[in-house]
Amino acid sequence: MEFDLKAGPQGHFYFPKKLRKMLGDKITVLPNETAAAIYSEDADPEAVILSLQLIVEHLKLKKKARKGGSG
């Protein structure tokens, strides 16, 4: 599942209800220059790492599909 979010007029991002339910009331954002990991403040680091590995695999499949199955 993907969520495409855009900032409102004041520059705030509003997370859909489904995403807020998944992450809870307090989140941690770990950014770098290109992307960010967003997870529950009390999430187990090992669980976050496993989830991020799945997300990376999803992105690799998406990239492959965009290239027509090659690469």
Residue pairs with C-beta under 8 A, 6 or more apart in sequence:
3 15
3 16
3 19
5 13
5 14
5 15
5 16
6 13
7 13
8 14
15 23
23 38
23 39
23 40
24 40
24 41
24 42
26 40
26 41
26 42
27 38
27 39
27 40
27 41
28 38
28 39
28 40
28 41
28 43
29 36
29 37
29 38
30 36
30 37
30 38
30 39
31 37
37 48
37 52
39 48
39 51
63 71
64 70
64 71
